[in-house]
Amino acid sequence: MPNQDRQLIKLRTTAATSDIAAVRQILDSTGVFHPREAAVAIELLEDKLTNQEQSEYNFIFAELDSTAIGYLCYGPITMTEAGYDVYWIAVRKDVQRTGAAGLLIEEAQRRIIDTGGKFVYIETSTKDIYNPAREFYIKHGYTCVATVPHYYAENDDKAVFMKQLR
């Protein structure tokens, strides 16, 4: 599906139990996430499903033909005045480069602004397999503001990206 067809992608913000299997499938399809990372992603979704509005995690799902093809999880950073983390953003491998991730990040940023947020942070690995993710963040106005050596594993640093929204 070319980028110009991104209007076929619909966004929703209400999490459903069926999203657990969808998120697993999305993350597995990418081939980049370790099983322990996927387990954490599912824990955040389960927290949202259990605690609803009291959860600190917010979700946006991208759907094509009523099927979740991508998602983003974000939330306010406790103890900051206007900071938000994007914890997860992933799109199913077979529909990457369709504009779905762009729609997700744009919607998250709009919602963060609407709730008084000013700064968004995203963390990722510096391993080569994450080059497309880092390029995506840069394309969407994020700047790498820090690198933490050997964070995920030896020779697997953490890169912290930031964007000021307003």
C-alpha positions, 0 to 999 in steps of 0.5 A: 500500500503506497503512502498516499493510501494512508487515509485508509488507515483508521486510528482508535484509542480504546484498548480491547482484550483482542489487542493483546494478540494483535500487539504480540503479532505486530511485535513478532512480525517486526523481527527486532524485539526480544521476547522480554521486550514484547512481554513488557509491551503486553504488560503495559496493555494489560495495565491499561485494560485492567485500570482503564482511565487510571492507567498511566499508559495511553494507546493508539491503534492503527487499523486497516480493514478493522485489523490492528496493523500498528500501535503506539503506547505513550504516557506522562513522565511522573515528576516532570512538568510537561514530559511524555514518553513514547514507550512503544511504536510498532507497525506490522512488517508487511505494512511498514512504510505505508504512513501508519507510523507517521499517523500514530506519532502525529496523533500522539503528539496532538494528544500530548499537546492537548493535555499540556505536554511539551516534551516527548522522549523516545528511547531505542537501541543503537544497534544497526537493526534499529536504524530505520527507527532512528531515521523515523524519529529524526524525520519526525523532528526528534533529536538524539539528546543522549546516548547511554553506553552498554545500556541494553547489553554490552555494545548495545547503547540506548539512544534517547530522542526528544522533541519539543512540541510547543 
